[in-house]
């Protein structure tokens, strides 16, 4: 089964933290490679995105990416 990612919008990095706290790893959109940027854009606007294992490795479950807002990334394997 291929991994999927979800991007859940939040108002702040603390609100996006999976533990409800303020300590979630945060990356800027520009830090992602081109393919990962396209994937995040698709996940932020269209829901779950199915990936192969190599593409999923660009994301860490629970991290926060600052894009047009803050997005908590969930990677399901």
N, C-alpha and C positions, 0 to 999 in steps of 0.2 A: 504494500500500500504506500502510495506517495505521500510525503508530508504536505501539510497545508499551513498557510499562515493567515492570521487574522490581524487587522489593525483596528484597534478600538480607540476612538477619539476621546481625549481628556482635556481639561482646562489648564492643567499644570503637570509638571513631572511628578509631583507628590500624589496628585489624583490618579495618575497613570500607574503608580507603583503597584505591583501585584500584592504586596503585603500591606497596602493601605498607608504605608509610611512615606518618607520623603527620600529614601535612598534607592533609587532605581538607576541603573546605568543609562545615560542619555547620550545619543549620538545625533549629530546634525545630518540632515538629508544628503548634504554634499559629501559626507564621508562614505556614503555607499557607492559601490561601483554602478555603472550605467544600468546593468541588468537588474540589480537590486533596487535601484531607484524606480525603474519601470514596474517592478513587482509591487513595491510599496504603494505606488500611485494607484495601481489596480486594486489592491487590497483596501486602500482608504476610500475608494469610490465605489467598489463593486462587491465587497464581501470577501469570502475565502478565496485564496489562490492556491492551486495545486502546483507543487514543485517537485523536481527530482532532488535527491539527497545533496548533490553538490550546490545547487542554487539555494536550498534551505540553509546550508552552512553559513551563508552570508548574514543570517539573523540569529539572535540569541533569544530564547524564550524568556519573556519578562522584561526585555529591554524596552526603552522608550526612545522613539525617534522624533526629533523636532522637524516637522514638515510644514504644512500650512497651519498646523496646530501640533499638539503633542499626541503621539499615538503609542499605545502599549502594544507590543508585538507578542502574539501568541503563536508558537510553533507546535502543531500537533503532528505527531509521528505515528 
